[in-house]
Each structure stands twice: as structure tokens, then as C-alpha cells.
Amino acid sequence: MNDVAKASFIERAATATPAPVARVIKGLSDRAIAWLFISPTIILLLAINIFPLIWTIQLSFTNYRANRPNAEVKNIGIDHFQSILTDPDVWAAMQATAHFVFWTILIQTVLGFALAYLVDRRFRGHGFWTTVILIPMMLSPAVVGNFWAFLYQPQIGLFNYVISFFTGLDPSSFEMIGSVKLAPWAIVLVDTWMWTPYVMLICLAGLRSIPEYIYEAAEVDRASKWRQFWTITLPMALPFIMLAVLFRGIENFKMFDLVNLLTNGGPGSTTEVASITLKREAFEKWRTGYSSAFAIILFVTVFGLANIYVKALNKVKSR
């Protein structure tokens, strides 16, 4: 659009604007106009995020049940919070969540950084293999959960036959999602398969951000490749690694869909993470007030841990 057309468009827009509106807009500052444009988005976000949070906090202090909307709602104070913090089943769910979060983060970080380091070498065909590695994270969790549930079947699934080929065990002698000992690791394996590429991408961005002249200076000083890795590569990529840990930690703490599709918390309650417990309380037992209090506890836990971790991340970045 040339200058003449732009001027003509502005004149038509100004002419079409009602006089009272034009006078109001003319008296606004640039900052006020900017707030005027973004205010609808802010209002929408407040309606979607803030209102449900405030309502959940309010429900957490009551005995409200969603399946009994006409029943009398009583304010019971912090009884739900006391009950949750003293419930051994809740602590067992938190322990299962901690086990899942710790091992998935550890394995995904190590494998993701290793894959990023290999891809960063720019070997022949690295673009093709990078695309292949990224395929799992492009899939829907529902597809991944059903796909791996089929693979884990001891009679017809391929996973047991692959393990049998390498170990010599009978394929029907173990069941990944039906064993108390193996079920937690079955979920860890699936989540690692799906989200290690995500960690790889973040680590790869960190490795690509390191200037080449630093390595050239290290080579002039006759630093070995091992020395360069420990003194240049790892320290400069560390903020990106920590960022990947933060993202995956938050996501895995509230993991629901993958666990629900693979084991639904079983066998027994071995893989019943906090999100599964929350779902049972809210939509199976219909203890809405209790589940609201549990949701608030989970939110405060994630927010507090993330806040502490971000402060540590900022210290690392400021070095």
C-alpha cells in the first residue's frame, strides 16, 4: 500500500468515526490506547483463569458436592486441608507422583542432552534423523497411551517379545502394566519415549547459541575436547537444561492422561499419581469441596517449587 492509499484509508476511517468517539480517542494517550486494545484479552483471561481459581478456593472451605446441588452448603473451615494432609492415601499418591517426576526428568534430561549433543555435530543426514526423533512428541497423548497399552499386552504385544529376544525370558512371564513392580517403570518408559525429543530441542537451542569463537580460542590454548565440554559446553548450555527440567517437571507433576490410559492408577494404587486421586475424589466420589482443597494444595506445591527453581535458574543465568 503506497503513501497516498494509506492517507486515503486513514481519512476514510477518521470520517467514519462518530464525533463523540473521535473526541474521546483524541484525548487518550498512547498508553491508554494500548490498554484499550488489550483489555478484551485481559478480561477473557481473567474470566477463564482467575474466576475458576477464586471459586475453587471458596469451595475448598465448604462441604459442597456437585451431584447434590440443592443440598445445604456449610462452611467447614480448614477441615478438608487437615484431612488431606493427614490422609495416608494422599501421601501415597504424592510419593507415586514424586517417583514418576524424578525418574522421568532424570532420564529425559540425560537422553535429551545426549541426543542434542549428537545432532549438533551436524553429521550426514542429521536433519532426517532429527525429524524422526521428534515424531513421538507430535503424537496425541491419547494415541500414545493406547498404542503403548497394546504394546505392553503380554500375549499379543511386541514389547514382551523384544525383551524376550534380548534376555531369553518367556514373553508371558511378566506383564509391564499389570505388575506392582513394573507398572511405575512402564509409565516412566512411555513418557520418556514421548518427551525426550522436547528436552532435546531445548538443549539443542542452548548448544547452537554457544559462539564458535570460544571453541576456537580453547583449541588455540590446546584444550582437549573433554576439557572443552566441561568448561564451555556444559556450563553455557546449563540454563537451557534447567529450563527443560522446569517445563517437564511442571508438566509431569500434573500428568493425568497418559497414566489414566495406561494403568488408571493400577494395579491397586501403585501408579495412582496425585492427578488420578484428584479425579477420583471429584468425579467418582463427588467430594467437590474436598477435591477443591486438594487442587489448591497441588497448585501451591507446584507454584512454590517452581518459584524456588526459577530463582536458582536466574542465578545460573547471571553468572
C-alpha positions, 0 to 999 in steps of 0.5 A: 500500500503506497503513501497516498492509499494509506492517507486515503484509508486513514481519512476514510476511517477518521470520517467514519468515526462518530464525533463523540468517539473521535473526541474521546480517542483524541484525548487518550494517550498512547498508553491508554490506547494500548490498554484499550486494545488489550483489555478484551484479552485481559478480561477473557483471561481473567474470566477463564483463569482467575474466576475458576481459581477464586471459586475453587478456593471458596469451595475448598472451605465448604462441604459442597458436592456437585451431584447434590446441588440443592443440598445445604452448603456449610462452611467447614473451615480448614477441615478438608486441608487437615484431612488431606494432609493427614490422609495416608492415601494422599501421601501415597499418591504424592510419593507415586507422583514424586517417583514418576517426576524424578525418574522421568526428568532424570532420564529425559534430561540425560537422553535429551542432552545426549541426543542434542549433543549428537545432532549438533555435530551436524553429521550426514543426514542429521536433519532426517534423523532429527525429524524422526526423533521428534515424531513421538512428541507430535503424537496425541497423548491419547494415541500414545497411551493406547498404542503403548497399552497394546504394546505392553499386552503380554500375549499379543504385544511386541514389547514382551517379545523384544525383551524376550529376544534380548534376555531369553525370558518367556514373553508371558512371564511378566506383564509391564502394566499389570505388575506392582513392580513394573507398572511405575517403570512402564509409565516412566518408559512411555513418557520418556519415549514421548518427551525426550525429543522436547528436552532435546530441542531445548538443549539443542537451542542452548548448544547452537547459541554457544559462539564458535569463537570460544571453541576456537580460542580453547583449541588455540590454548590446546584444550582437549575436547573433554576439557572443552565440554566441561568448561564451555559446553556444559556450563553455557548450555546449563540454563537451557537444561534447567529450563527443560527440567522446569517445563517437564517437571511442571508438566509431569507433576500434573500428568493425568492422561497418559497414566489414566490410559495406561494403568488408571492408577493400577494395579491397586494404587501403585501408579495412582499419581496425585492427578488420578486421586484428584479425579477420583475424589471429584468425579467418582466420589463427588467430594467437590469441596474436598477435591477443591482443597486438594487442587489448591494444595497441588497448585501451591506445591507446584507454584512454590517449587517452581518459584524456588527453581526459577530463582536458582535458574536466574542465578545460573543465568547471571553468572 
